[in-house]
Amino acid sequence: MEGKAKIFMVDDDTDLVDIVRSVLEAAGYEFASAASATEALDIVDTVAPDLIILDVMMEDLVAGFRVVNQLRNFDAFPQNRKYEKVPILMMTSIQQQTRMKFSQDAGSRLLPIDAFLEKPVKPRALLQKISELLNR
Amino acid sequence: MRRPAPDDPSIEGVTAPENRLINHFFHDFKGGLSTVIMCMDALREGIEGPVSQDQDRWLEKAERNCQHLVSLIDDFRDLTRMEDGSYPPEAEPVDPAAMFEQLSQNVADEAARRRIRTAFDLPDGLPGPRMASPLVGRSLTRMYGVLVDCTRTGGLLLTTVHVQGTGPRPELVIRIESEGVESDAALLESVFDKLSQAGAGLQWGRGYTLLFCRTAARYLGGDLVLSPWPGRGTRVDVRLPLGPPGQDRG
């Protein structure tokens, strides 16, 4: 990817957002954030992200899933087809042991995200995953 | 937490909401700890400039303690989910040989430091059972950690595996024998159920080990039994059905 990629983090933990901002800005990325699914969907067009980091439990238990649904369900939200190629990295403290299945296919019955990281996440691991997603 | 009877009409009314509350509580608890851990990681990786060797040592201690708490939270959350039946019934093929090789590697450093001899007696061609492999792997890892702690310096930690029974419900039988702590079965329970303080220097987290491993074995339809290894130490017998979880769940 040419130039500075813009990472959009959606998470209600403002302390965590602050740290991730420092880590990503130090690595040369642009950064924007929202503290809820509602805010994220309100401002995503303005932010125009290259990659989205998304929590699950925010203002409600499945807020993150709602964002995914709206950004990937092009039948219901055709205006969001512009985000088809924008990777979504889900970063949550839901345990990996739940074996949450995900798929890159928008039409899949599985969760249509691109990658999953379970908190706590090492900064180095986060940077590596972002780089992989942006350069694939 | 309690183990619900399959036809207990109060499960939905009491246990499941209680466990959901516990799960939500621990989710928030883990979220806060995760943030603390990431702060320390970011500092140690020099995001805000270099840290001294001493500062790094203190950060490492703090991080290790937080990681231990996260691990305990994961155990509690899984325990509640096993007890209310909401643990995901995913079944994946398990390669027993690879699983025990990994266990051996996990304890290799500590075993070498204390000159503990680890031995595995696995017959060739063990079938690859379908079971909740993460649960089995975590349980056995915890149990091995405790058993290494309890094996005397220079002692033997022997693992024997075989398949018992044929027909519709064969079982994988794992016997782990440790030369060291020897007592009657009742006292063994208290030794292995020890609730350690967080970050007490235990690499694998001894807290709740017996409770966690036994609950997991029973959830998978098997069992875990502690008994004396006469004249030598402790014996742990684990039985796990080779079928997918949920079949004949105990």
Interface residues (C-beta under 8 A of the other chain):
Chain A: D13 D15 L16 I19 V20 S22 V23 A26 M57 L61 S93 I94 Q95 Q96 Q97 T98 R99 K119 P120 V121 K122 P123 R124
Chain B: H24 H27 K30 G31 G32 L33 S34 T35 I37 M38 C39 D41 A42 E45 I47 E48 C66 Q67 V70 D74 R77 D78 P88 E90 P134 L135 R138
